[in-house]
Amino acid sequence: MAPLEQDALAVREQIFHERVRECIICALLFASLYIFCHFIITHFKKHADFTAVHDDEDAAVNRIALGLCTFTLAVALGAVLLLPFSIISNEVLLSFPQNYYIQWLNGSLVHGLWNLVFLFSNLSLVFLMPFAYFFTESEGFAGSKKVGGPADVPAVPPTPGSPLTPFPQGIMARVYETSVVLLLLTLLVLGMVWVASAMVGNDAASRQSLYDLWEYYLPYLYSCISLFGVLLLLLCTPFGLSTMFTVTGKLLVKPRLLEDLDEQLSCTRFEEAAVSRRI
């Protein structure tokens, strides 16, 4: 084998090992965040919502919703910790540039983490959180049969004109209903944003932006959602700070370092004189 081919093979092998290492590190970080968020949610959740469910179908639905919420919280926590992680890794690399054991904290790893967080945050915001909510609220379409029901219970046909069936629907029926509702909600939101962009732009390019969905439409929708989040943050931050200072003022004792002791002694003497005169 020629030396050039050996060098090219070595470079490709190094790139492959670096890619595998980055995938393993990302998987370990996300698994740690997922386990931590699972403990947080199970600590603060109501036990009646997930443990005291007598129906196996409702218990399965609640477990699926718990997994989706845990995934979303893990992604949100990863997005919060990503900037400090980037800063710390950069400082560590600048402090120890020749150390072999910390070379995995490179720019490629941080860039890959940013891409994964951006992808999963959009997926959680647009799909997972609405799906978890609609999935817990769904009951299945009318006329669908329960999957995995008791074998000794005969199937009773639904009452004509009644929107409900006598037995609860299966998991797949709820999945179908949730998918349809989520699709309709997505079309509604996309239509509203498209109309808003057409009204603001007022030109042919903005009205035809629906055909350019990936390049223009989804980033515009993400910008609208980010703007809504920033406005919500600006609205809630003053109330949160005022509440925090109020609670802190009630819990902490005010210092008495700047009080005038002579004035307190004079007030005490006047009070003593007034009480002695009354007596």
C-alpha positions in Angstrom: 0.0 0.0 0.0 1.3 3.4 -0.9 2.3 5.9 1.8 -0.4 8.4 0.6 -3.1 5.7 0.9 -1.9 4.8 4.4 -2.0 8.5 5.4 -5.5 8.8 4.0 -6.6 5.7 5.7 -5.1 6.9 9.0 -6.9 10.2 8.7 -10.3 8.5 7.9 -9.7 6.2 10.9 -9.0 9.1 13.2 -12.1 10.9 12.0 -14.2 7.8 12.6 -12.9 7.3 16.1 -13.5 11.0 16.9 -17.0 10.7 15.7 -17.6 7.6 17.7 -16.2 9.3 20.8 -18.4 12.3 20.3 -21.5 10.1 20.0 -20.6 8.2 23.1 -20.0 11.4 25.1 -23.3 12.9 23.9 -25.2 9.7 24.8 -23.7 9.6 28.3 -24.4 13.2 28.9 -28.0 12.9 27.8 -28.5 9.7 29.7 -27.3 11.4 32.9 -29.6 14.4 32.3 -32.5 12.1 31.6 -32.0 10.1 34.8 -31.6 13.3 36.8 -34.8 14.8 35.3 -36.7 11.6 35.9 -35.9 11.8 39.6 -37.0 15.4 39.6 -40.3 14.8 38.0 -41.1 11.7 40.1 -40.2 13.7 43.2 -42.6 16.6 42.5 -45.4 14.8 40.7 -48.7 13.7 42.3 -48.8 10.1 43.1 -52.5 9.9 42.1 -51.6 10.8 38.5 -49.3 7.9 37.7 -49.3 5.3 40.5 -52.9 5.1 41.6 -54.3 4.3 38.2 -56.3 1.1 38.1 -56.7 0.9 34.3 -53.7 -0.5 32.5 -54.4 1.7 29.5 -54.4 4.9 31.5 -51.3 3.7 33.3 -49.5 3.1 30.0 -50.6 6.5 28.7 -49.3 8.2 31.8 -46.0 6.4 31.6 -45.6 7.5 28.0 -46.5 11.1 28.9 -44.0 10.9 31.8 -41.2 9.8 29.4 -42.0 12.6 27.0 -42.0 15.2 29.7 -38.7 13.8 31.1 -37.1 14.0 27.7 -38.3 17.6 27.3 -37.0 18.6 30.7 -33.6 16.9 29.9 -33.4 18.9 26.7 -34.2 22.1 28.4 -31.7 21.5 31.2 -29.1 20.6 28.5 -29.8 23.9 26.7 -29.3 25.8 30.0 -26.1 24.1 30.9 -24.6 24.1 27.3 -23.3 27.7 27.5 -21.4 27.2 30.9 -20.1 23.9 29.6 -18.8 25.6 26.4 -17.1 28.3 28.5 -15.6 25.9 31.0 -14.3 23.5 28.3 -12.7 26.4 26.4 -10.9 27.6 29.6 -9.8 24.1 30.4 -8.3 23.7 26.9 -6.6 27.1 27.2 -5.1 26.2 30.6 -3.9 22.7 29.6 -3.3 22.7 25.8 -0.8 19.8 25.9 -2.8 17.5 28.1 -3.8 14.3 26.3 -6.7 13.4 28.6 -8.8 16.5 28.0 -8.4 16.8 24.2 -11.9 15.4 23.8 -13.2 18.8 25.0 -12.8 20.2 21.5 -14.8 22.5 19.3 -16.2 19.7 17.3 -17.9 18.2 20.4 -19.3 21.6 21.5 -20.6 22.3 18.0 -22.2 18.9 17.9 -23.9 19.5 21.2 -25.2 22.8 20.0 -26.7 21.2 16.9 -28.3 18.4 19.0 -29.8 20.8 21.5 -31.2 23.0 18.8 -32.7 20.0 17.0 -34.2 18.4 20.1 -35.4 21.7 21.5 -37.4 22.4 18.4 -38.7 18.8 18.4 -39.8 19.1 22.0 -41.4 22.5 21.5 -43.3 21.7 18.4 -44.1 18.0 18.7 -43.4 16.3 22.1 -45.0 18.7 24.5 -48.2 19.1 22.6 -48.3 15.4 21.9 -47.9 14.6 25.6 -50.8 16.9 26.5 -53.2 15.8 23.8 -52.3 12.2 24.4 -53.3 12.3 28.1 -56.5 14.1 27.2 -57.5 11.8 24.3 -60.0 9.0 24.5 -59.9 7.6 21.0 -62.3 8.0 18.1 -65.8 6.8 18.5 -66.3 3.2 17.4 -62.7 2.1 17.9 -62.1 -1.1 19.9 -60.0 -1.5 22.9 -56.8 -3.4 22.1 -55.8 -6.1 24.5 -59.1 -6.1 26.4 -60.4 -9.0 28.5 -61.2 -12.1 26.5 -64.3 -13.1 28.5 -66.1 -9.7 28.0 -68.2 -9.7 24.9 -67.9 -6.8 22.5 -70.9 -4.5 22.8 -71.7 -2.4 19.8 -71.8 1.3 20.3 -75.2 3.0 20.8 -76.4 4.7 17.6 -76.1 8.5 17.9 -73.8 8.3 21.0 -70.3 9.8 20.6 -68.9 7.4 23.2 -68.3 3.7 23.2 -69.1 1.6 26.3 -65.5 0.5 26.8 -62.3 2.6 26.8 -60.4 2.7 23.6 -56.9 1.2 23.2 -53.5 2.9 23.0 -53.5 3.0 19.2 -56.8 4.8 19.1 -55.5 7.5 21.4 -52.4 7.7 19.2 -54.5 8.2 16.1 -56.7 10.9 17.7 -53.6 12.7 19.1 -51.9 12.6 15.8 -55.0 14.1 14.0 -55.4 16.8 16.6 -51.7 17.7 16.5 -51.8 17.8 12.7 -54.8 20.1 12.7 -53.1 22.3 15.4 -49.9 22.5 13.3 -51.9 23.5 10.2 -53.7 26.2 12.2 -50.5 27.6 13.6 -48.7 27.5 10.3 -51.6 29.2 8.6 -51.8 31.9 11.2 -48.0 32.6 10.9 -48.2 32.5 7.1 -51.1 35.1 7.1 -49.2 37.2 9.6 -46.0 37.2 7.4 -48.1 38.0 4.3 -49.7 40.9 6.1 -46.4 42.3 7.4 -44.4 41.7 4.2 -47.2 42.7 1.8 -45.4 41.3 -1.3 -45.5 38.3 -3.5 -42.4 36.7 -1.9 -44.0 36.7 1.6 -47.3 35.3 0.3 -45.4 32.5 -1.5 -43.3 31.6 1.6 -45.5 28.6 2.3 -43.8 26.8 -0.6 -40.4 27.6 0.9 -41.2 25.8 4.1 -37.8 24.7 5.3 -35.7 27.8 4.3 -38.0 30.6 5.4 -41.2 29.4 7.1 -39.9 27.2 10.0 -37.2 29.7 11.0 -39.9 32.5 11.0 -42.1 30.3 13.2 -39.2 29.6 15.5 -38.5 33.4 15.7 -42.2 34.1 16.6 -42.1 31.5 19.4 -38.8 32.9 20.7 -40.3 36.4 20.6 -43.2 35.1 22.7 -40.8 33.5 25.2 -38.8 36.8 25.5 -42.0 38.8 26.1 -43.1 36.3 28.7 -39.7 36.5 30.4 -39.9 40.4 30.4 -43.4 40.2 31.9 -42.6 37.6 34.6 -39.2 38.8 35.7 -40.3 42.0 37.6 -43.0 40.0 39.5 -40.5 37.3 40.3 -37.9 39.8 41.6 -40.5 41.7 43.7 -41.7 38.4 45.2 -38.2 37.3 45.9 -37.2 40.6 47.6 -40.5 40.5 49.6 -39.9 36.9 50.9 -36.2 37.7 51.6 -37.2 40.8 53.6 -39.5 38.8 55.7 -37.0 36.1 56.4 -33.9 38.2 57.1 -33.5 40.4 60.1 -32.5 44.0 59.4 -29.1 45.0 60.8 -29.0 47.6 63.6 -25.5 49.0 62.8 -26.6 52.4 61.7 -29.0 53.1 64.6 -28.2 56.0 67.0 -27.8 54.6 70.6 -28.1 58.0 72.2 -31.5 58.6 70.6 -32.7 55.2 71.8 -31.5 56.0 75.4 -33.3 59.4 75.3 -36.5 57.7 74.1 -36.2 55.1 76.9 -35.7 57.8 79.5 -38.8 59.7 78.3 -40.8 56.5 78.4 -39.6 55.8 81.9 -40.4 59.3 83.0 -43.9 59.1 81.5 -44.6 55.8 83.2 -43.3 57.1 86.6 -45.6 60.2 86.4 -48.6 57.9 85.7 -47.8 55.8 88.7 
